[in-house]
Amino acid sequence: MLKVEDLNVYYGSIHALKGVSLHVDQGEIVTLIGANGAGKSTLLKTLSGLLKPKSGTIDYLNDSIAGKPAQAIVKSGISHVPEGRRVFAEMSVEENIELGAFLRTDKAGIQQDLGKVYDIFPRLHERRKQSAGTLSGGEQQMLAMGRAIMAKPKLLLLDEPSMGLAPLMVQTIFEVVKDINKEGTTILLVEQNANMALSVANRAYVIETGKVILSGTPDELQASEEIKKAYLGGH
Ligand code: ATP
């Protein structure tokens, strides 16, 4: 579904992605694991058109999307939930959720999905008339996920959905990730919480200072002493 080859991305003179290659197959949950500053967010931003690569290829559903404008990429079915939540503070919770469906015209389907978002996150239903800027951090994270569900993407790019959340909420968010995937959305998941990410993923890539240093199934990664020590809190 998605194939990235030899991708190079710079911020001015900073070489943030150094020849990254990876692929995501239809129906998979693939996770990207790496320390702060490794380049994970940079990769997602490049896939969704927020950054332009200097070189390399990004093929998505047999189309080359490297360097395409973000609007065109959204239209082709890729949705990005960025790190740090980004809600429209002055608008209500419900207006924020509905914004996710801005490219859809199936009114009945939109209403149905709104109901689904409220089933998953009852808290958002309680707060639906409230301005989004007054939500707690965790609630804003739920809102960002809800907006992404409304977009019905083919490929969902999730940047650290568990960041700053209480343990119970982290569990809920990962359940939601699995549910969204079961309903047919392919997922590329960036996570600091590597243990959680590996528990839901089909495959993983480990990225260090702009390079993919290892890839494999969760079992393969968990079997590596080096990975256990560096990322999984093992000894
Ligand atoms: P984190 O988990 O901390 O978010 P990350 O793996 O997502 O880390 P990136 O945000 O992709 O890392 O950053 C990769 C590198 O690019 C870092 O060295 C970072 O300092 C640098 N970088 C990111 N954004 C910019 C920017 N706007 N200008 C200059 N350098 C940047």
Boltz pocket constraint, residues with backbone or C-beta under 6 A from the ligand:
constraints:
  - pocket:
      binder: B
      contacts: [[A, 11], [A, 14], [A, 16], [A, 34], [A, 35], [A, 36], [A, 37], [A, 38], [A, 39], [A, 40], [A, 41], [A, 42], [A, 43], [A, 83]]
      max_distance: 6.0
